[in-house]
């Protein structure tokens, strides 16, 4: 279709009327930029941080930490096993046995145990 033919059509009613001239486009862009700036001014500091490069690095560190924890839970020789042993020694022998049997029942014991 020819662009000149489209420009001669009457504009549809409503707020979503596309700009017809360069001046209308400039006003539209200025209004859009003003609205975006107002929305960004209302954002909290935490939201701005999470949406920045710092947030990306924080997400990478947190997900890496979660992966490390899963690895440690599944490996007897990990440092996390030393922590479990420390807490298990604080329990009575019957409680230790019950906790280990319950963990085996739930299949959350390390594979090499």
C-alpha positions as YAML, in Angstrom:
chain: A
units: angstrom
residues:
- id: 1
  name: UNK
  ca: [0.00, 0.00, 0.00]
- id: 2
  name: UNK
  ca: [1.08, 3.53, -0.67]
- id: 3
  name: UNK
  ca: [2.02, 5.54, 2.45]
- id: 4
  name: UNK
  ca: [0.39, 8.69, 1.08]
- id: 5
  name: UNK
  ca: [-2.91, 6.85, 0.75]
- id: 6
  name: UNK
  ca: [-2.64, 5.73, 4.40]
- id: 7
  name: UNK
  ca: [-1.90, 9.31, 5.56]
- id: 8
  name: UNK
  ca: [-5.11, 10.58, 3.96]
- id: 9
  name: UNK
  ca: [-7.29, 8.24, 6.01]
- id: 10
  name: UNK
  ca: [-9.05, 9.77, 9.00]
- id: 11
  name: UNK
  ca: [-7.43, 9.00, 12.34]
- id: 12
  name: UNK
  ca: [-9.24, 6.40, 14.43]
- id: 13
  name: UNK
  ca: [-10.84, 7.74, 17.59]
- id: 14
  name: UNK
  ca: [-9.25, 7.15, 20.96]
- id: 15
  name: UNK
  ca: [-6.04, 7.77, 22.89]
- id: 16
  name: UNK
  ca: [-3.98, 5.33, 20.77]
- id: 17
  name: UNK
  ca: [-4.08, 7.49, 17.65]
- id: 18
  name: UNK
  ca: [-0.70, 7.16, 15.89]
- id: 19
  name: UNK
  ca: [1.22, 10.40, 15.36]
- id: 20
  name: UNK
  ca: [0.82, 11.85, 11.83]
- id: 21
  name: UNK
  ca: [3.57, 14.48, 11.78]
- id: 22
  name: UNK
  ca: [7.09, 14.83, 13.10]
- id: 23
  name: UNK
  ca: [5.93, 17.34, 15.70]
- id: 24
  name: UNK
  ca: [3.28, 14.93, 16.98]
- id: 25
  name: UNK
  ca: [5.96, 12.23, 17.14]
- id: 26
  name: UNK
  ca: [8.28, 14.52, 19.15]
- id: 27
  name: UNK
  ca: [5.48, 15.33, 21.59]
- id: 28
  name: UNK
  ca: [4.59, 11.65, 21.84]
- id: 29
  name: UNK
  ca: [8.24, 10.72, 22.56]
- id: 30
  name: UNK
  ca: [8.60, 13.52, 25.13]
- id: 31
  name: UNK
  ca: [5.45, 12.36, 26.92]
- id: 32
  name: UNK
  ca: [6.69, 8.76, 26.87]
- id: 33
  name: UNK
  ca: [10.10, 9.75, 28.27]
- id: 34
  name: UNK
  ca: [8.40, 11.83, 31.00]
- id: 35
  name: UNK
  ca: [6.23, 8.85, 32.03]
- id: 36
  name: UNK
  ca: [9.22, 6.47, 32.08]
- id: 37
  name: UNK
  ca: [11.22, 8.94, 34.20]
- id: 38
  name: UNK
  ca: [8.31, 9.29, 36.64]
- id: 39
  name: UNK
  ca: [8.01, 5.49, 36.96]
- id: 40
  name: UNK
  ca: [11.76, 5.10, 37.51]
- id: 41
  name: UNK
  ca: [11.67, 7.80, 40.21]
- id: 42
  name: UNK
  ca: [9.05, 5.80, 42.11]
- id: 43
  name: UNK
  ca: [11.07, 2.55, 42.09]
- id: 44
  name: UNK
  ca: [12.63, 1.46, 45.37]
- id: 45
  name: UNK
  ca: [16.39, 1.28, 45.87]
- id: 46
  name: UNK
  ca: [16.27, -2.49, 46.20]
- id: 47
  name: UNK
  ca: [14.40, -2.84, 42.88]
- id: 48
  name: UNK
  ca: [16.92, -0.59, 41.14]
- id: 49
  name: UNK
  ca: [19.78, -2.66, 42.60]
- id: 50
  name: UNK
  ca: [18.28, -5.98, 41.53]
- id: 51
  name: UNK
  ca: [17.73, -4.65, 37.99]
- id: 52
  name: UNK
  ca: [21.35, -3.48, 37.67]
- id: 53
  name: UNK
  ca: [24.65, -5.26, 37.07]
- id: 54
  name: UNK
  ca: [24.94, -5.75, 40.83]
- id: 55
  name: UNK
  ca: [21.68, -7.69, 40.75]
- id: 56
  name: UNK
  ca: [22.99, -9.94, 38.00]
- id: 57
  name: UNK
  ca: [26.14, -10.72, 39.98]
- id: 58
  name: UNK
  ca: [24.10, -11.24, 43.14]
- id: 59
  name: UNK
  ca: [21.84, -13.70, 41.30]
- id: 60
  name: UNK
  ca: [24.87, -15.59, 39.98]
- id: 61
  name: UNK
  ca: [26.39, -15.84, 43.46]
- id: 62
  name: UNK
  ca: [23.12, -16.97, 45.05]
- id: 63
  name: UNK
  ca: [22.45, -19.61, 42.38]
- id: 64
  name: UNK
  ca: [26.06, -20.82, 42.62]
- id: 65
  name: UNK
  ca: [25.66, -21.07, 46.39]
- id: 66
  name: UNK
  ca: [22.50, -23.13, 46.00]
- id: 67
  name: UNK
  ca: [24.27, -25.47, 43.57]
- id: 68
  name: UNK
  ca: [27.18, -25.80, 46.01]
- id: 69
  name: UNK
  ca: [24.76, -26.69, 48.83]
- id: 70
  name: UNK
  ca: [23.16, -29.41, 46.68]
- id: 71
  name: UNK
  ca: [26.60, -30.77, 45.90]
- id: 72
  name: UNK
  ca: [27.55, -30.74, 49.58]
- id: 73
  name: UNK
  ca: [24.36, -32.47, 50.67]
- id: 74
  name: UNK
  ca: [25.03, -35.26, 48.18]
- id: 75
  name: UNK
  ca: [28.71, -35.78, 49.09]
- id: 76
  name: UNK
  ca: [29.91, -37.26, 52.40]
- id: 77
  name: UNK
  ca: [33.41, -35.81, 52.08]
- id: 78
  name: UNK
  ca: [32.16, -32.20, 51.81]
- id: 79
  name: UNK
  ca: [32.58, -29.57, 54.51]
- id: 80
  name: UNK
  ca: [28.83, -29.51, 55.06]
- id: 81
  name: UNK
  ca: [29.02, -33.08, 56.36]
- id: 82
  name: UNK
  ca: [31.32, -31.88, 59.12]
- id: 83
  name: UNK
  ca: [28.62, -29.40, 60.16]
- id: 84
  name: UNK
  ca: [25.99, -32.19, 60.22]
- id: 85
  name: UNK
  ca: [28.32, -34.34, 62.36]
- id: 86
  name: UNK
  ca: [28.79, -31.46, 64.81]
- id: 87
  name: UNK
  ca: [25.02, -31.12, 65.27]
- id: 88
  name: UNK
  ca: [24.39, -34.87, 65.35]
- id: 89
  name: UNK
  ca: [26.93, -35.26, 68.19]
- id: 90
  name: UNK
  ca: [24.83, -32.83, 70.25]
- id: 91
  name: UNK
  ca: [21.87, -35.24, 70.06]
- id: 92
  name: UNK
  ca: [21.34, -38.39, 72.04]
- id: 93
  name: UNK
  ca: [22.12, -41.75, 70.45]
- id: 94
  name: UNK
  ca: [18.43, -42.55, 69.98]
- id: 95
  name: UNK
  ca: [17.77, -39.17, 68.36]
- id: 96
  name: UNK
  ca: [20.74, -39.65, 66.04]
- id: 97
  name: UNK
  ca: [19.48, -43.05, 64.97]
- id: 98
  name: UNK
  ca: [15.94, -41.76, 64.44]
- id: 99
  name: UNK
  ca: [17.20, -38.77, 62.41]
- id: 100
  name: UNK
  ca: [19.43, -40.92, 60.18]
- id: 101
  name: UNK
  ca: [16.68, -43.48, 59.59]
- id: 102
  name: UNK
  ca: [14.20, -40.72, 58.77]
- id: 103
  name: UNK
  ca: [16.70, -39.16, 56.34]
- id: 104
  name: UNK
  ca: [17.21, -42.55, 54.70]
- id: 105
  name: UNK
  ca: [13.44, -43.01, 54.44]
- id: 106
  name: UNK
  ca: [13.15, -39.60, 52.72]
- id: 107
  name: UNK
  ca: [16.16, -40.49, 50.51]
- id: 108
  name: UNK
  ca: [18.09, -37.36, 51.44]
- id: 109
  name: UNK
  ca: [21.26, -39.09, 52.64]
- id: 110
  name: UNK
  ca: [24.36, -38.63, 50.46]
- id: 111
  name: UNK
  ca: [24.76, -41.27, 47.74]
- id: 112
  name: UNK
  ca: [28.18, -42.38, 48.97]
- id: 113
  name: UNK
  ca: [27.05, -42.92, 52.56]
...
